[in-house]
């Protein structure tokens, strides 16, 4: 797991969007398992997106309020035409349980859940296509301390159990240390320090890291 850490405006979310090909016109090279994203056609990019799950910052804005939780979680499966209705629902149930939610949540709606529960549902949705990479963009910054700790523990467990690569974009060094073995510190669009998380936090070399 890699934590990309920086203050607001440092460019960390821009880098995340470039990775997901949601940002056009960015310069540089992005590769996943040796595959260069800029070299892919639409079909190739679509196939690659199956391998990347995304969890956004705001658990209230990221779930469509008109969809049941079962429909929310299986939306990526429908987009990528994976399985039929029965297998999709079974996958949604499996993932709900994996993120610590009850089966009864399947036929309820987002407004019936707290922010922490909604973020668990968003994580289940992000895992629905069995991705290799999970990108979390400030995924705990909108939560209170109790829910933040629970979601960080959940992400660390899922990463370990499912063999996920994790890109954790955050301004919070404590959150970074909970889920990522490596850290990269961003300032004004440039990585100014990188290394093992424990080592960087114990002995920061760059003035900006020390300031954070």
PyMOL commands that set and color helices and strands:
alter all, ss='L'
color gray80, all
select helices_A, chain A and resi 12-19+37-39+42-49+69-79+85-98+103-107+110-112+115-126+145-162+173-179+197-202+207-211
alter helices_A, ss='H'
color red, helices_A
select strands_A, chain A and resi 2-5+31-32+35-36+52-55+133-137+165-170+182-187+190-196
alter strands_A, ss='S'
color yellow, strands_A
deselect
rebuild
show_as cartoon
